[in-house]
Amino acid sequence: RIGMQPHLAPVRWSQTPNSPSEKYFDGSIGPTQVLRSNFIARGIDNDREAYDLENNYRVSASIIHGNLKAFPGDEWKGVAAYNVGQYGARIGRVPANNYVGTILAWRTAYAAALKPYE
């Protein structure tokens, strides 16, 4: 089952809860592209639970929250860390394709869209 990303360490992963685990490379999965190791750290070790939207977004939000706490007052690095990791952000790695600018622009657009409902 070791699949697509051989540059990443293998992790034990299952297709469904309580099914036998196999080795998979620690790739990003789901709509928010979370690494399997991040799911495992939060008690999820299978595709069914990782692809569940509630779990996927909850884990993603947890990662972002941790990143923003790791870089207080520096939203750019907090967002960049979601893409390049906290170490990468700390040493100045820059995500490709204006990733951080896009995410921060979306936040502004979402806030404006929700303003009438406050």
C-alpha positions as CSV (number, residue, x, y, z in Angstrom):
1,R,0.0,0.0,0.0
2,I,2.9,2.4,0.2
3,G,1.9,4.9,-2.4
4,M,2.6,8.2,-4.0
5,Q,5.1,10.2,-1.8
6,P,8.2,8.1,-1.1
7,H,10.1,11.2,0.2
8,L,7.8,11.1,3.3
9,A,8.1,8.7,6.2
10,P,5.8,5.7,6.3
11,V,2.9,5.6,8.9
12,R,0.5,2.8,9.8
13,W,-2.9,3.6,8.3
14,S,-6.2,1.8,7.6
15,Q,-9.0,2.2,5.1
16,T,-11.7,2.0,7.7
17,P,-11.9,2.1,11.6
18,N,-10.8,-1.2,13.1
19,S,-9.5,-2.7,9.8
20,P,-5.9,-3.9,9.6
21,S,-3.4,-1.1,9.1
22,E,-0.8,-1.1,6.4
23,K,2.2,1.1,5.7
24,Y,1.5,4.3,3.8
25,F,3.7,7.2,3.0
26,D,2.7,10.2,5.2
27,G,1.0,12.1,2.4
28,S,-1.7,14.8,2.5
29,I,-5.3,13.7,2.2
30,G,-8.8,15.1,2.3
31,P,-10.2,18.5,1.3
32,T,-7.8,20.4,3.6
33,Q,-4.8,18.3,2.6
34,V,-3.7,17.2,6.1
35,L,-0.8,14.8,6.6
36,R,-1.7,11.4,7.9
37,S,0.7,11.9,10.8
38,N,-1.3,15.0,11.9
39,F,-4.5,12.9,11.9
40,I,-2.7,10.2,13.8
41,A,-1.6,12.7,16.4
42,R,-5.2,13.6,16.9
43,G,-6.5,10.0,17.2
44,I,-7.6,9.4,13.6
45,D,-5.8,6.6,11.7
46,N,-8.0,5.7,8.8
47,D,-9.4,7.1,5.5
48,R,-13.1,7.0,6.5
49,E,-12.6,9.2,9.5
50,A,-9.9,11.4,7.9
51,Y,-12.2,12.2,4.8
52,D,-15.2,12.9,7.1
53,L,-15.6,16.7,6.6
54,E,-16.2,17.4,10.3
55,N,-13.0,15.6,11.3
56,N,-11.0,17.0,8.3
57,Y,-11.9,20.6,9.1
58,R,-11.5,20.1,12.9
59,V,-8.0,18.8,12.5
60,S,-7.1,21.5,10.0
61,A,-8.4,24.2,12.4
62,S,-6.4,22.6,15.2
63,I,-3.2,22.8,13.1
64,I,-3.9,26.4,12.1
65,H,-4.6,27.3,15.7
66,G,-1.3,25.8,16.8
67,N,0.6,27.6,14.1
68,L,-0.9,30.9,15.0
69,K,0.1,30.3,18.6
70,A,3.6,29.4,17.5
71,F,3.9,32.7,15.7
72,P,2.1,35.3,17.8
73,G,1.5,38.5,16.0
74,D,2.7,37.0,12.7
75,E,-0.3,35.7,10.7
76,W,1.8,35.3,7.6
77,K,4.1,32.8,9.2
78,G,1.1,31.1,11.0
79,V,-0.6,30.5,7.7
80,A,2.7,29.6,5.9
81,A,3.4,27.0,8.5
82,Y,0.2,25.1,7.4
83,N,1.9,24.6,4.0
84,V,5.6,24.4,4.9
85,G,5.5,23.3,8.5
86,Q,6.5,25.4,11.6
87,Y,10.2,24.7,11.1
88,G,9.9,25.7,7.4
89,A,8.1,29.0,8.3
90,R,10.7,29.6,11.1
91,I,13.6,29.4,8.7
92,G,11.9,31.5,6.1
93,R,10.6,29.0,3.6
94,V,7.9,30.6,1.3
95,P,5.0,28.5,0.1
96,A,4.6,28.5,-3.7
97,N,1.9,30.3,-5.8
98,N,1.2,33.1,-3.3
99,Y,-0.4,30.5,-0.9
100,V,-0.4,32.8,2.1
101,G,-1.7,35.8,0.2
102,T,-4.5,33.8,-1.2
103,I,-5.5,32.4,2.2
104,L,-5.4,35.8,3.9
105,A,-7.4,37.3,1.0
106,W,-10.1,34.5,1.4
107,R,-10.3,35.3,5.1
108,T,-10.9,39.0,4.3
109,A,-13.6,38.1,1.7
110,Y,-15.3,35.6,4.1
111,A,-15.3,38.2,6.9
112,A,-16.9,40.8,4.5
113,A,-19.5,38.2,3.4
114,L,-20.4,37.4,7.0
115,K,-20.5,41.0,8.2
116,P,-24.3,41.4,7.5
117,Y,-25.0,38.5,9.8
118,E,-23.2,39.7,12.8
